[in-house]
Amino acid sequence: MSAVATGAGAVYDRGYRPYEGARGGRGAAIFALYKASIRRALGLRRSWRQKVMPFALLAIVTIPAVINVGIGYVTRNRQFVEQRVQIITYREYVGVSSALLLFVALVAPDVICPDRRQHVLPLMFARPLTGADYVLAKVGAITTILFAFSFIPQVVLFVGNMLVSDSALSYFTGHLDVLWKVPIAVLALAVYYSVIGLAISSLTDRRIVAGAAVIGLFLVTSITAGVLVGPGGDGVRSTGPGALVNVLALPLYLRDVIFLGHIDFRSPLSGVAHGALFALLIYSGVLLLATTVLLRRYRWVER
């Protein structure tokens, strides 16, 4: 492109040539949006301030694994220790930190609200994308990050315990069930939190409002469940169907079923007949409702 200045103006001679690269089509557009959403959530290709929170939260959720491995290393040669000291189990590590909830409240609005606020949705849907494609890319991005942030500490815990044990091979073969239980439980939690966070965030174009609504939903339902179940008496933990109102804890009930085959006896749902089945049904219902909200919010772009 050349420009020739004449007085106060300029004459531009523009040249165009056809695009000769590969055309990826709809699948490539979805994958490009998926990658862009992950980069935005993690602060990649953005200022260093945008990177602090995601990786700080990853460090926070990894601390229990590091402490557990450290204790195992210190006590590995102590003859008076009859049983290996363990501050946290693989089951308890799934969803143990409220840092994941904070991450969802911060990241879900950040990857979906600006698209509507800055009016870039028409530009996105000028490509071969549908509303369902948009939802799939966004949910996939947040789920991938949540899965990684929950799974990496588990890997640190497993590898660390294996290395500080008396026999790494014996530890590995004795904990083979962890290799499939942890990914399934973590995936159930990651999908659940990401879909809910994005569904709530899709209802507004203001990130602060969306983040507050996400935290509010989980906290309000958790408090309500505590009120409905009520306090226990005489050292007995109170249980009741009111625990099913706790939207935050639903994936944790499924986590217990995956690891134990039943609801943990310390859970407020343990005394409810068919509690695991009810938890699965409500978990599925919440996912279906949140997915429906997302699809309806972006249905108009398909017209």
N, C-alpha and C positions, 0 to 999 in steps of 0.2 A: 504494500500500500504506500503510495507516494502522495505528498502534499506540496502544493505550490502556493506560496504566500503572495497575495496581491493586495496591497493596501491593508485594510483592516480585516479582510476575510481570508479564507483558505479554500482551495478547490481540492477535493479528495478524489483520487482515482482508485476505486475499490475493485479488487479482483476476487472471484469465487471459483472454487473447484469442488467437484463432488467428493463425498466421503468414500474412501476406498478401504476402510478397515472392516473388521468382522462385525456383523450385527448379531448381538446375543439374543435379542428377543425378550419375551416376558420373564423367563427364568433368570436371565442376566440382570434385568432391572430389579427383580426381587432381591437377588444376592447383593447387588450394589447398595440398595437401601439398607439391607441387613448389616453390611460392613460399615456403612456410614453411621448407622445408629450405634453400633458398638464403639466406634471411634469417638463419637460425641459423648457417650456415657462414661467412657474411661478418660476423657479429656485429651485424647491423642490428637496431635496436630493443632492443639489449642495452647493457651498460655499455661505456665506451670501451676498456677492457682487452680485450674480446672482438674489437674491431675492429683492434687494433694488428697482430697477427700476419698476418692475410690481406693487408692492404694493404702491410705491410712486405715480405712475400714478393713481391708484385706489383712493388714498387719495385726489389727486388733483381734480379728476372729482366729488368727493363727497362734496367738499367745497361749491359750490353754494347751495346745498340742506341744508347743515348745517347752512349757513348764512340765507337762507330764513326762516327756522324753527326758528332760533334765533330771527329774527325780528318779526316773528309772536308771539313768546313767550313774548317778551318785550312789544308789543303793544296790547296784548290780553285784558287788562282791561282798556285801555284808551278810555274814553267816546268820545273824540274829533275825534277819527279815525272813519270816516264813512265807510270806506271800508278796508278790510284787505290788508296790504302792502304785495306785492308779487313781488320779483325781477326776478323770472323766473317761467314759466309755464311748465307743463308736456310735452307739444308739443315742446317747445323751448329746453328742456333739452335733447331731443333725438339728439345726434350728436352735442351738443353745444360746446364741448371742442376739441381742436386740439390735446389734449393728446392721444386720441384714434388713431389718424393718426400716431403719434409718436410711439405708442405701436405696431401698425401693422408693421411699418417700422423696428422696432427692433426685434420683435418676429417672424414674418413670415420667414425671412431669417434664423433665429436661429434654427427653427425646421425642415427645409427642406434642406438647403445648406450643412450642415455637412455630411448628409447621402451620398451625391454624392462625396463630397470632400474627405471623409475618406474611400470611396469605400466599404461601408457596405450594399449597395443595393442588391448585389448578395446574401449576407447572409440572408437578410430579405426575399427575394423572394425564398429562399430555403424552406421556410415555405409555407403553403397553402394560399398564398396571390397573388393577381393579381394587376396590375397597378391601376385599378379602386378602389380596396380595399385600397391601399396605399393612394390615393388621398382622398377617403372618410374619412379615419382616420385623416389625417392631416387637412382637411377642417373642420371636426367636432370638432377637438380640438381647433383650433383658433376661430371658431364661438362660441363655448361654453364659452371661456374666454371673448371674446368681448361682448357677450350677458350678462354675469355676471357683467362685469365692467360697462356696460351701465344700467343694470337693478337694481343693488344694490343701486346706488344713487337715483333712482326713488322710491324705497321702502322706503329709508330714508326720502325722501321728502313727500311721501304720509302718512306714519305713523306719522311723525313729525307734519305735518299740521293737521292731525286728532286729535292728542293729545293736540295741542294748540288752537284748535277751541272751540267755545262755547259748542258744542255738538259733541262728537266723532261719535256717531251713525248717526246723521244728516249729518255730513260731509261724512261719508262712503256711505250712501245711495244716497247722492247727487252727488257722483263722481264714480258711478259704471262703467260708460263707460271707465274710465281710466284703469280699471282692464283688459280690453281686447285691448284697443288701444295701450297702452304702450308696452306690449309684442310683438305685431305684428310689430309695427314700429321699435322697437329695433332689432328684429330678421331680418327684411329686411336690416337694416344697417349692422348688424354683418356678415351676409352671404356675402353681397356685398363686404365689405372691406377685409374679410378673403380670399375669392376666388381670388380677384385681387392681394392681397399681395403675396399669395402663387404662383400664376401663374407667376408673375414677378420674384419671387425668384427662381423658377424652371429653369430659363434660364441661371443661373450662379451658380457656386459653391463658390463664394466669398460673404460673408455676407455684407460687406461694400458696395459693388457694388449694391447688391440687395436692401438694405435699401435706398441708394441714388436714385435708379431708382423708387422705390415706391413713395417716397416723391416728386421726380421730376415730375412723371406723374400727381399727383394730383395738384401740384402747377402750372405746365405749362398749363394744361387744364383750371384751375381756372382763370389764368391771361388772357389766350386766350379768354375765355368767356367774361371777363370784357372788353376786347378790342372790341370784336364783338358787344356787347350790347351798349357800349359807355356810356359816362356820361349823366346824365339827365340835363335838363335845367329848370330854373324858379321854382325850388323846386319840380319838377315832377321827380319821379324815372323812369329811363330809363328801358324799357323792350324790349325783342326781342327773336327770336328763337336761337340766338347765345348762350343764356344761357344753351341750351341743350348740349353744348360742355363741360361744366363743369362736369367732371366725379366725382369730389368730392361731388357735390351738388345733384346728381341724387336721392340718397335715401332720401334726405331731402325734395324733391318735393313730393315723395310718402308719406313721413311722414305727410305733410300738408293735403294730400288727406285723409289719414286715420283719422286724428283728425278733420279736418274741412269739408271734403267732396269736397274740391276744393283747388287750389293753393293759398297760402296766397297772399293778395293784395300787400304786401311789397316785394314779390319775383320778380326778374327780368323776370320770366316766366309768371307772372300773366296776362300780356296783350296779350299773344299768344293764338290764337284760338286752342282749343283741346290740350293745353299745357300739361295737366295731362296725356293724352293718349300717346303723344309723349315721355314724360318722362318715362312712364312705358315700352314702346317699346324699348327705348334705354337702359334703365336699364336691361331689359331682354336680349338684344343683347350683352351688355358688359359681363353679367354673362355667357352667352353661349360661347362667345369667350374665356373668361378666363378659363372656365371649359374645353373647347376643347384643349387649350394649355397645361393644366395640364395632361389631359389624353394622349395626343400625346407624351409628354415628358417622360412618364413612360410606354408607350406601348411596348417598346422593351423587357421589362422584362417578358412579357407574351409569348414570342416566345419560 
